[in-house]
Amino acid sequence: MKAIIWREIRVSIQNIFSLVSQFIVPIFFLVFFATIFASNFGRLSFGGLEVDYIRFFAPGLFGYVTFLLFALSFTYIKIDKQTGMMAIITLSKSSLEGYFFGKLLVQIFLSFCKIIVLVSLTIILSGVFPTMAPVCIVVFCVTLTLGTIIWFSLGLIGGVYIQRDDIREVLMLLITLPITFASSMYYDVNKAHSFIQNIATVNPLTYICNLLRGSYLDRLPPDYLYQLLFLAGLSCFLLFLGVYSIRRVKL
């Protein structure tokens, strides 16, 4: 697994596509999207706290960072299979399960690296340093980890079973827009149309953004334990399904 972890880190750092999708895109969103809309939205109310849009949007962007892993892992599992990397792994001392968990551990590490960069940038843009209670820090870290597990595993599962590029592109389009816009990433979903709210209640990104925003602003939602349990249960299920799927890869 050490070799897999080292390879994954090197690929993530040296690959331009990976750097752009995982680091540059979130930074672009924060610098341009949030700052532009901050002047239009003004200050928003969240949990009884008045905050500017940059501080409201940034934690939602942290959740979106985990969602980006869906498309990334979807792509890389297909590439590793086509290039014979997975076949090499099965012939070595490693296993496909080790391949799965090695890649996952690296993505969890990279998620925290990306969030450190984004939090630093948020502090610079907003001029406000977050004051988080110990429980909020724990919930923040746990949520970030669970979000990474969920979207990485879901992307890997899709990459195992869907090999055609045209189908992949259509799925990305059909899945990405509803998941991002029917969540609390950009706005308070409780103020949206009832149809959007119904979708948001089964959308993992909603819970990820809710918990990250509540933790970052030190205003955890009253039902944060339920939301954590929902994410934990889903991540366990997808981990199991991911290991099952990786074992069924035909090399």
Residue pairs with C-beta under 8 A, 6 or more apart in sequence:
1 94
1 98
1 101
1 102
3 92
3 94
4 89
4 94
4 98
4 99
4 102
4 103
5 102
5 105
5 106
8 102
8 103
8 106
8 107
9 106
9 109
11 18
12 18
12 19
12 22
12 106
12 110
13 19
18 72
21 68
21 71
21 72
22 65
22 68
22 72
22 110
22 114
23 114
23 117
25 68
26 61
26 64
26 65
26 68
26 114
26 118
27 117
27 118
27 121
29 61
29 64
30 54
30 57
30 58
30 61
30 118
30 121
30 122
30 125
31 121
31 125
33 57
34 53
34 54
34 57
34 58
34 61
34 125
35 54
35 125
37 53
37 57
38 52
38 53
38 54
38 57
40 53
41 53
41 56
42 52
42 53
43 50
43 51
43 52
43 53
44 50
44 51
44 52
44 53
44 56
44 188
45 51
46 56
46 188
46 213
46 217
46 219
47 214
47 217
47 219
47 221
48 219
49 217
49 219
51 217
52 126
54 122
54 125
54 126
55 122
55 126
55 128
55 216
55 217
56 213
56 217
57 186
58 118
58 119
58 122
58 126
58 216
59 209
59 212
59 213
59 215
59 216
59 217
60 183
60 184
60 185
60 186
60 209
60 212
60 213
61 118
61 185
62 115
62 118
62 119
62 144
62 209
62 212
62 216
63 147
63 183
63 185
63 205
63 208
63 209
63 212
64 180
64 185
64 205
64 209
65 111
65 114
65 115
65 118
66 111
66 144
66 147
66 148
66 150
66 151
66 208
67 147
67 151
67 179
67 180
67 205
67 208
68 151
69 107
69 111
69 148
69 151
69 152
69 155
70 151
70 152
70 154
70 155
70 158
70 175
71 155
71 172
71 176
72 155
73 103
73 107
73 151
73 152
73 153
73 155
73 156
73 159
74 155
74 156
74 158
74 159
74 162
74 168
74 172
75 155
75 159
75 168
76 103
76 159
77 155
77 156
77 159
77 160
78 159
78 163
78 168
79 85
80 86
80 99
81 159
81 249
81 251
86 96
86 99
86 249
86 251
87 251
89 95
89 96
89 98
89 99
90 96
90 251
94 102
96 246
96 247
96 249
97 243
97 246
97 247
99 246
100 156
100 242
100 243
100 246
103 152
103 156
104 148
104 149
104 152
104 153
107 148
107 152
108 145
108 148
108 149
111 144
111 145
111 147
111 148
112 141
112 144
115 144
119 130
119 216
123 129
123 130
130 216
130 217
130 218
131 218
132 140
132 215
132 216
132 218
133 218
135 220
136 214
136 215
136 216
136 218
136 220
137 215
139 211
139 214
139 215
139 220
139 224
139 228
140 211
140 212
140 215
140 216
142 228
143 208
143 211
143 212
143 215
143 228
143 231
144 212
146 208
146 228
146 231
146 232
146 234
146 235
147 204
147 205
147 208
147 212
147 231
149 235
149 238
149 239
150 204
150 208
150 231
150 234
150 235
150 238
151 204
153 235
153 238
153 239
153 241
153 242
154 238
156 242
156 245
156 246
157 238
157 241
157 242
157 245
158 168
158 171
160 245
160 246
160 248
160 249
161 245
162 168
162 171
178 199
179 203
179 205
180 186
180 205
181 196
182 189
182 196
182 199
182 200
182 203
182 206
183 189
183 200
183 203
183 205
183 206
183 209
184 200
184 206
184 209
184 210
184 213
185 205
185 209
189 196
189 197
189 200
189 206
190 197
192 200
200 206
204 230
204 231
204 234
207 227
207 230
207 231
208 231
210 221
210 224
210 227
211 220
211 221
211 224
211 227
211 228
211 231
214 220
214 221
214 224
221 227
